[in-house]
Amino acid sequence: MKPLPYRLLDCGDKEKLEMFGQFKLVRPCPQALWPKNKPEMWSNVDSVFIRTSEEKGYWNKHNHNIPDNWQITSANGLIWQIELNQFGNVGVFTEHWLYADNLVNFFQPKGKILNLFTYSGSNCVILAKNGFSITVVDSSRQALSTYNQNLQNNKISLKGQRFILEDVFKFIRREVRRNSQYDGIMVDAPSYGRGTKGEIFKIEDDLVELILTCFKLLTPKGKMILTLHSPRFTPKILEILVSQLCKGKTVEVSEIVPICESGVGLPSGFLVKVF
């Protein structure tokens, strides 16, 4: 049986309501400050994530038949592995699907791509499917395992694909020393992250060095995609910041705003294109 699709149903009261295949889930969503647009949609929920600390929490399962993992499809037909975890994540960041298909034509055809803070590949599985060679870097073994599983689910060859379990800064600094170059770089910068040996990433402290170091790894005609999900930034701040750091490149900034089936938009971060 083919996996069922993902659906963003509604958001409000600092929560969002989603269908991951056959299961209806509620998760925290601090930016959804408005009231629920369609309260009637919120019945018969299968599980609700309850946050107990700044980072962690637990899933309150109303439906005890939810499996440990299952699969869904995105609008482009790709298959994704779903697994609920203690951070309220489910194995994919679906907001990346709004722009990921367009990257196939944004980057040099079948180019050499570096993907940092990869998680499970929500923004790059489509590139691998279209023949790009991707070096993915993440400090989470589970994330890279799920990414690998997503490639296999979609019968994508692992030839030319590299999996690096390491702190992002350690890797890119070493790549600069090696004079490595990439046709494209993708960075999904977290607001806060912890490396393989306890290294701390804070976006307000580390974003400038991150961008500058990545810029050194681009080929002369290379392009970069930067996504951020921190309320500390605005499109104008990002436009000025990246333009100052990436001299000679064009910079475009837009908001990532998926539209719920209820009709309300859900701001989900910023997309920065450098080309």
C-alpha positions as CSV (number, residue, x, y, z in Angstrom):
1,M,0.0,0.0,0.0
2,K,1.4,3.4,-1.0
3,P,2.0,5.7,2.0
4,L,-0.5,8.5,2.5
5,P,0.4,12.2,2.1
6,Y,1.3,14.9,4.6
7,R,-1.3,17.6,5.2
8,L,-1.0,20.8,7.2
9,L,-4.5,21.3,8.6
10,D,-4.6,24.3,10.9
11,C,-2.7,26.3,13.4
12,G,-3.4,28.7,16.3
13,D,-3.2,29.1,20.1
14,K,0.6,28.3,19.7
15,E,0.0,24.9,18.2
16,K,-0.2,23.3,14.7
17,L,-2.4,20.5,13.5
18,E,-0.9,18.1,10.9
19,M,-1.8,14.8,9.2
20,F,1.2,12.5,8.8
21,G,-0.4,9.9,6.6
22,Q,-3.3,8.4,8.6
23,F,-2.3,10.0,11.9
24,K,-3.4,13.4,13.2
25,L,-0.8,15.1,15.4
26,V,-0.6,18.3,17.4
27,R,2.7,20.0,18.1
28,P,3.8,23.3,19.7
29,C,4.1,26.2,17.4
30,P,5.1,29.4,19.3
31,Q,4.6,31.7,16.3
32,A,0.9,30.8,15.8
33,L,-0.3,33.4,18.3
34,W,-3.8,33.8,16.7
35,P,-6.8,31.6,17.6
36,K,-7.4,28.3,15.8
37,N,-8.9,29.1,12.4
38,K,-11.0,25.9,12.2
39,P,-11.5,24.5,15.8
40,E,-13.7,21.7,14.4
41,M,-10.6,20.3,12.7
42,W,-9.0,19.5,16.0
43,S,-11.1,16.6,17.1
44,N,-10.0,12.9,17.0
45,V,-6.3,13.7,17.4
46,D,-4.0,10.7,17.6
47,S,-1.2,12.2,19.6
48,V,-0.2,15.6,21.2
49,F,3.4,16.6,22.0
50,I,3.7,18.0,25.5
51,R,6.8,20.1,26.2
52,T,8.2,19.6,29.7
53,S,11.4,21.6,29.2
54,E,12.9,24.1,26.7
55,E,14.1,21.3,24.4
56,K,12.3,18.1,25.4
57,G,8.9,16.6,26.2
58,Y,6.7,13.6,25.5
59,W,4.0,12.4,23.1
60,N,0.6,12.0,24.8
61,K,-0.9,9.2,22.6
62,H,-4.6,9.2,22.4
63,N,-4.4,6.4,19.8
64,H,-2.2,3.7,21.2
65,N,-2.0,2.0,17.9
66,I,0.4,4.5,16.5
67,P,3.5,2.5,15.4
68,D,7.1,3.4,16.3
69,N,7.7,4.5,12.7
70,W,5.8,4.7,9.4
71,Q,6.0,6.4,6.0
72,I,4.3,9.3,4.3
73,T,4.6,11.0,0.9
74,S,5.2,14.6,-0.1
75,A,3.4,16.4,-3.0
76,N,6.3,15.5,-5.4
77,G,5.8,11.7,-4.7
78,L,8.9,11.2,-2.5
79,I,8.5,8.8,0.5
80,W,9.6,9.9,4.0
81,Q,10.3,8.0,7.2
82,I,8.3,9.3,10.2
83,E,9.4,8.6,13.8
84,L,8.3,10.6,16.8
85,N,11.0,11.7,19.2
86,Q,11.4,13.5,22.6
87,F,12.2,16.8,21.0
88,G,8.8,17.0,19.3
89,N,10.2,16.2,15.9
90,V,8.8,13.6,13.5
91,G,11.7,12.9,11.2
92,V,11.0,15.6,8.5
93,F,10.8,19.4,8.4
94,T,8.0,19.7,5.9
95,E,8.5,23.5,5.4
96,H,11.5,22.7,3.3
97,W,9.3,21.0,0.7
98,L,8.0,24.5,-0.4
99,Y,11.2,25.3,-2.1
100,A,13.2,22.1,-2.4
101,D,12.0,21.1,-5.9
102,N,13.1,24.5,-7.3
103,L,16.7,23.8,-6.2
104,V,17.0,21.2,-9.0
105,N,17.2,24.1,-11.4
106,F,18.9,26.6,-9.0
107,F,22.1,24.7,-8.6
108,Q,24.5,23.7,-11.4
109,P,23.1,20.4,-13.0
110,K,24.3,17.4,-11.1
111,G,26.7,19.6,-9.2
112,K,28.7,18.8,-6.1
113,I,26.6,19.9,-3.1
114,L,27.5,20.4,0.6
115,N,24.5,20.1,3.0
116,L,25.1,21.3,6.6
117,F,22.8,20.5,9.6
118,T,21.2,18.0,7.2
119,Y,18.9,16.3,9.7
120,S,17.0,13.7,7.6
121,G,17.3,15.4,4.2
122,S,14.0,17.3,3.9
123,N,15.7,19.8,1.6
124,C,17.9,17.6,-0.4
125,V,16.5,14.2,-1.1
126,I,15.0,15.6,-4.3
127,L,18.5,16.7,-5.4
128,A,20.0,13.2,-4.8
129,K,17.1,11.8,-6.9
130,N,18.1,14.1,-9.7
131,G,21.8,13.1,-9.8
132,F,23.5,15.6,-7.5
133,S,26.4,14.4,-5.4
134,I,25.7,15.5,-1.9
135,T,28.0,15.6,1.2
136,V,25.7,15.7,4.2
137,V,27.0,16.7,7.6
138,D,25.1,16.4,10.9
139,S,26.1,15.6,14.5
140,S,23.2,13.2,15.0
141,R,23.7,9.6,14.1
142,Q,20.0,9.0,14.1
143,A,19.4,11.9,11.7
144,L,21.9,10.5,9.2
145,S,20.4,7.1,9.5
146,T,17.0,8.4,8.7
147,Y,18.4,10.4,5.7
148,N,20.0,7.1,4.4
149,Q,16.6,5.4,4.9
150,N,14.8,8.2,2.9
151,L,17.2,7.7,0.1
152,Q,16.6,3.9,0.1
153,N,12.8,4.4,0.4
154,N,13.0,6.3,-2.9
155,K,15.4,3.9,-4.6
156,I,18.1,6.6,-4.9
157,S,21.6,5.3,-5.6
158,L,24.2,6.0,-2.9
159,K,26.9,6.5,-5.5
160,G,28.5,9.9,-5.0
161,Q,26.7,10.5,-1.7
162,R,28.8,11.1,1.4
163,F,27.6,10.9,5.0
164,I,29.6,12.8,7.7
165,L,28.8,12.4,11.3
166,E,30.6,15.4,12.8
167,D,30.2,18.9,14.2
168,V,29.6,21.2,11.3
169,F,32.2,23.8,12.2
170,K,34.9,21.2,12.6
171,F,34.1,19.9,9.2
172,I,33.9,23.1,7.3
173,R,37.1,24.5,8.9
174,R,38.9,21.4,7.8
175,E,37.5,21.6,4.3
176,V,38.8,25.2,4.0
177,R,42.3,24.0,5.0
178,R,42.0,21.3,2.3
179,N,41.0,23.9,-0.3
180,S,37.8,22.0,-1.0
181,Q,35.2,23.5,-3.3
182,Y,31.5,23.0,-3.8
183,D,29.2,24.0,-6.6
184,G,26.4,24.5,-4.0
185,I,26.1,24.8,-0.2
186,M,22.9,24.3,1.8
187,V,22.7,25.4,5.4
188,D,19.7,24.8,7.6
189,A,21.0,26.7,10.6
190,P,19.4,25.8,14.0
191,S,18.8,28.5,16.6
192,Y,20.7,26.3,19.0
193,G,22.6,23.0,18.5
194,R,25.0,20.6,20.2
195,G,27.8,18.9,18.4
196,T,29.2,15.3,18.7
197,K,31.4,16.2,21.6
198,G,29.2,18.8,23.3
199,E,30.1,21.7,21.0
200,I,27.5,24.5,21.3
201,F,26.1,26.3,18.3
202,K,24.2,29.6,19.0
203,I,22.9,31.3,15.9
204,E,23.4,34.8,17.3
205,D,27.0,34.1,18.1
206,D,28.1,31.8,15.2
207,L,26.1,32.8,12.1
208,V,28.7,35.2,10.8
209,E,31.5,32.7,11.0
210,L,29.3,30.0,9.5
211,I,28.5,32.1,6.4
212,L,32.0,33.4,5.9
213,T,33.5,29.9,6.1
214,C,30.9,28.5,3.7
215,F,31.6,31.3,1.3
216,K,35.2,30.3,1.1
217,L,34.1,26.8,0.1
218,L,32.1,28.0,-2.9
219,T,33.4,27.7,-6.5
220,P,33.5,31.1,-8.3
221,K,30.1,30.4,-9.8
222,G,28.8,28.5,-6.7
223,K,25.5,29.2,-5.1
224,M,24.3,29.0,-1.5
225,I,21.0,28.4,0.2
226,L,20.6,29.4,3.9
227,T,17.5,28.7,5.9
228,L,16.8,30.0,9.4
229,H,14.0,29.6,11.9
230,S,15.0,32.1,14.6
231,P,12.7,35.0,15.5
232,R,15.9,37.0,16.2
233,F,16.2,37.8,12.5
234,T,14.1,39.7,9.9
235,P,14.3,39.5,6.1
236,K,16.1,42.9,6.0
237,I,18.6,42.0,8.6
238,L,19.4,38.8,6.7
239,E,19.7,40.6,3.4
240,I,22.1,43.2,4.7
241,L,24.1,40.6,6.7
242,V,24.6,38.1,3.9
243,S,25.2,40.8,1.3
244,Q,28.0,42.2,3.4
245,L,29.6,38.8,4.0
246,C,29.2,37.5,0.4
247,K,30.6,40.3,-1.6
248,G,29.9,40.1,-5.4
249,K,26.9,37.8,-5.0
250,T,23.2,38.5,-5.4
251,V,21.2,37.9,-2.3
252,E,17.4,37.2,-2.2
253,V,15.5,36.7,1.1
254,S,11.9,35.4,1.4
255,E,9.7,34.0,4.1
256,I,8.8,30.3,4.2
257,V,5.0,30.3,4.7
258,P,3.1,27.1,4.1
259,I,-0.7,27.5,3.9
260,C,-2.9,25.4,6.1
261,E,-6.0,23.7,4.7
262,S,-8.0,26.0,7.0
263,G,-6.7,28.9,4.9
264,V,-4.3,30.5,7.3
265,G,-0.6,30.9,6.6
266,L,2.1,29.6,9.0
267,P,5.4,31.6,9.0
268,S,8.1,28.9,9.2
269,G,11.4,30.6,8.7
270,F,13.4,32.4,6.1
271,L,15.0,31.3,2.8
272,V,18.2,33.1,1.7
273,K,19.5,32.6,-1.8
274,V,23.0,33.6,-2.7
275,F,24.0,33.4,-6.3
